[in-house]
Amino acid sequence: TPLPPSRALSQRSFSAKAPGSASCPPHITFKLDERTAHSTLDLFKQDTGVVYRVLGIDPTKVPRNPERFRDWAVVLGDTAVGAGRHYWEVTVKRSQQFRLGVADVDVSRDGCIGTDEQSWVFAFNQRHWQALVGGEATPLPSVGQPERVGLLLDYDAGCLSLVDAGWHRRLHTLSADFRGPVVPAFALWDGELLTHSGLDVPEDLTGN
């Protein structure tokens, strides 16, 4: 279970690119949006990676804007998707507690991704995986300690899959009720994550 949040203000405003079905690119390319990053998260490697700092930045030193997560250690991607199939991967380093998925562009900045009807995520906590939708958890007992995982978003079919990046195998697929454009979403409570976007959807995917 993530660390208790510090209470904070939430505003919802987002200016990520949101391509329509006619102009949706064949694959998503994104960076992490510093404007949304909680004060305990530092971005690195040209905003493609995120590291958790125990103390973090003094919240009074962080530029105030309505897009920032104030309560939870969450950061969003800077590019939204409204159609098509998209795939990206995440390298995990020294982390035992994180979440990966997608969220509505106007997801509440009060909560954590996976706890509401505006986000769909896979959570890793102390060697155990769960799929989180609307705050309800589904254990994924057959998934082990990650080093690099993939996420396959099929927007038109309304589903998100966790993928074994080495074997190109779907580990679990969850159904999603997308009501508008979504962005990649990440939460992190230790270690670091490095994102890899601009990837083609693997043609040899197997599994559920």
C-alpha positions as CSV (number, residue, x, y, z in Angstrom):
1,T,0.0,0.0,0.0
2,P,1.5,3.4,-0.9
3,L,2.6,5.8,1.7
4,P,-0.1,8.1,3.2
5,P,-0.6,11.3,1.2
6,S,-0.1,14.8,2.4
7,R,-3.2,16.8,1.9
8,A,-3.2,19.1,-1.0
9,L,-5.2,21.1,-3.5
10,S,-6.3,19.6,-6.9
11,Q,-7.0,21.4,-10.1
12,R,-7.6,19.7,-13.4
13,S,-6.1,21.3,-16.5
14,F,-4.0,19.6,-19.2
15,S,-2.6,20.7,-22.5
16,A,-1.1,17.4,-23.9
17,K,-1.5,16.7,-27.5
18,A,-4.6,14.7,-28.2
19,P,-4.6,13.3,-31.7
20,G,-8.0,12.2,-33.2
21,S,-8.5,9.0,-35.0
22,A,-7.7,10.6,-38.4
23,S,-4.3,11.9,-37.3
24,C,-3.3,9.4,-34.6
25,P,0.4,8.4,-35.1
26,P,1.3,4.7,-35.6
27,H,3.1,4.7,-32.2
28,I,3.2,7.1,-29.3
29,T,6.4,9.1,-28.5
30,F,6.3,10.9,-25.2
31,K,8.4,12.4,-22.4
32,L,7.4,12.8,-18.8
33,D,5.7,16.1,-18.0
34,E,7.5,17.9,-15.2
35,R,4.5,20.2,-14.7
36,T,2.6,17.2,-13.3
37,A,5.3,15.6,-11.2
38,H,4.9,15.4,-7.5
39,S,7.7,17.1,-5.5
40,T,9.3,13.8,-4.4
41,L,9.9,12.9,-8.1
42,D,12.9,14.1,-10.2
43,L,13.0,13.7,-13.9
44,F,16.2,12.8,-15.7
45,K,17.6,11.7,-19.1
46,Q,15.8,14.4,-21.0
47,D,12.6,13.8,-19.1
48,T,12.3,10.1,-20.1
49,G,13.2,8.8,-16.6
50,V,11.9,9.5,-13.1
51,V,13.6,8.9,-9.7
52,Y,12.0,9.0,-6.2
53,R,13.7,11.2,-3.6
54,V,12.8,10.3,0.0
55,L,12.8,14.0,1.1
56,G,12.1,15.4,-2.3
57,I,11.9,19.1,-3.1
58,D,10.5,21.5,-0.6
59,P,6.9,21.9,-1.9
60,T,7.2,25.7,-1.4
61,K,10.1,25.7,-3.9
62,V,8.1,23.8,-6.6
63,P,6.4,26.0,-9.2
64,R,2.7,26.1,-8.4
65,N,0.5,25.0,-11.2
66,P,-2.9,23.2,-11.4
67,E,-1.5,20.2,-13.3
68,R,0.9,19.0,-10.5
69,F,0.1,16.1,-8.2
70,R,0.2,17.4,-4.7
71,D,-0.8,14.3,-2.7
72,W,0.8,11.3,-4.4
73,A,4.1,10.5,-6.1
74,V,2.6,10.6,-9.6
75,V,3.8,11.9,-13.0
76,L,2.1,11.8,-16.4
77,G,3.3,11.6,-19.9
78,D,3.1,14.7,-22.1
79,T,1.3,13.2,-25.1
80,A,-2.3,12.0,-25.1
81,V,-3.8,9.2,-27.2
82,G,-7.4,9.1,-28.5
83,A,-7.3,6.2,-31.0
84,G,-5.2,3.3,-32.2
85,R,-2.8,0.8,-30.7
86,H,0.4,2.0,-28.9
87,Y,3.2,0.3,-27.1
88,W,5.9,1.5,-24.8
89,E,8.3,-0.1,-22.3
90,V,9.6,0.8,-18.8
91,T,13.0,-0.2,-17.3
92,V,12.7,-0.7,-13.5
93,K,15.7,0.0,-11.3
94,R,15.9,-0.6,-7.6
95,S,12.1,-0.2,-7.1
96,Q,9.8,-2.3,-5.1
97,Q,6.8,-0.1,-5.2
98,F,5.4,1.6,-8.4
99,R,2.4,1.8,-10.7
100,L,2.3,1.9,-14.5
101,G,-0.7,2.6,-16.8
102,V,-2.8,5.3,-18.4
103,A,-5.1,8.0,-17.1
104,D,-7.5,10.5,-18.4
105,V,-5.8,13.8,-19.3
106,D,-8.0,15.5,-16.6
107,V,-7.5,12.8,-14.0
108,S,-7.9,14.2,-10.5
109,R,-4.7,15.5,-8.9
110,D,-6.1,14.7,-5.5
111,G,-5.8,10.9,-5.8
112,C,-3.4,8.2,-6.9
113,I,-3.6,6.5,-10.2
114,G,-5.6,3.2,-10.0
115,T,-7.9,4.5,-7.2
116,D,-10.6,6.1,-9.4
117,E,-12.6,5.7,-12.6
118,Q,-10.1,7.9,-14.5
119,S,-7.1,5.6,-14.6
120,W,-6.1,2.0,-15.4
121,V,-2.9,0.7,-14.0
122,F,-0.7,-2.3,-13.1
123,A,0.8,-2.0,-9.6
124,F,3.9,-3.6,-8.2
125,N,4.4,-3.8,-4.5
126,Q,7.0,-5.9,-2.6
127,R,7.3,-8.6,-5.3
128,H,3.5,-8.8,-6.0
129,W,1.6,-7.4,-9.1
130,Q,-2.0,-6.3,-9.2
131,A,-4.2,-4.8,-11.8
132,L,-6.1,-1.8,-10.5
133,V,-9.3,-0.4,-12.0
134,G,-11.6,1.9,-10.0
135,G,-9.7,1.1,-6.8
136,E,-10.4,-2.6,-7.1
137,A,-7.4,-4.9,-7.2
138,T,-6.9,-8.1,-9.2
139,P,-3.8,-10.1,-8.0
140,L,-1.5,-11.3,-10.8
141,P,0.3,-14.2,-9.2
142,S,2.3,-15.4,-12.2
143,V,4.2,-12.2,-12.8
144,G,7.7,-12.0,-11.2
145,Q,10.2,-9.3,-10.4
146,P,10.4,-6.9,-13.4
147,E,13.5,-5.5,-15.0
148,R,11.8,-4.2,-18.2
149,V,8.1,-4.4,-18.9
150,G,5.9,-3.3,-21.8
151,L,2.5,-1.7,-21.9
152,L,0.2,-2.2,-24.9
153,L,-2.7,0.3,-25.2
154,D,-5.5,-0.6,-27.6
155,Y,-7.6,2.5,-27.3
156,D,-10.3,1.4,-29.8
157,A,-10.7,-2.0,-28.2
158,G,-10.8,-0.5,-24.7
159,C,-8.0,-2.5,-23.1
160,L,-4.5,-2.2,-21.6
161,S,-2.0,-5.1,-21.4
162,L,1.0,-5.7,-19.3
163,V,3.7,-7.3,-21.5
164,D,6.8,-9.3,-20.8
165,A,9.2,-7.1,-22.9
166,G,11.8,-9.9,-23.3
167,W,9.4,-12.6,-24.6
168,H,6.7,-10.3,-26.1
169,R,4.0,-12.1,-24.1
170,R,0.9,-10.5,-22.6
171,L,0.9,-11.1,-18.9
172,H,-2.5,-9.6,-18.2
173,T,-5.1,-7.5,-20.1
174,L,-7.6,-5.3,-18.3
175,S,-10.7,-3.7,-19.8
176,A,-11.1,0.0,-19.8
177,D,-13.9,2.4,-20.4
178,F,-12.1,5.3,-22.1
179,R,-14.2,8.4,-22.2
180,G,-11.6,10.7,-23.8
181,P,-7.9,10.9,-24.6
182,V,-5.5,9.3,-22.1
183,V,-1.8,9.8,-21.2
184,P,0.8,7.4,-19.9
185,A,0.8,7.5,-16.1
186,F,3.4,6.5,-13.5
187,A,3.6,6.4,-9.7
188,L,6.8,5.7,-7.8
189,W,7.8,5.3,-4.1
190,D,11.4,4.1,-4.4
191,G,14.1,3.6,-7.0
192,E,13.7,4.8,-10.6
193,L,11.9,4.1,-13.8
194,L,13.1,4.8,-17.4
195,T,10.5,5.0,-20.2
196,H,11.1,3.9,-23.8
197,S,8.6,5.3,-26.3
198,G,8.4,5.6,-30.1
199,L,8.3,1.8,-30.3
200,D,6.3,-0.2,-32.9
201,V,3.7,-2.6,-31.5
202,P,5.4,-6.1,-31.5
203,E,3.9,-8.2,-34.2
204,D,4.6,-11.5,-32.3
205,L,2.7,-10.8,-29.1
206,T,1.2,-13.9,-27.4
207,G,-0.8,-14.5,-24.3
208,N,-4.0,-13.0,-22.9
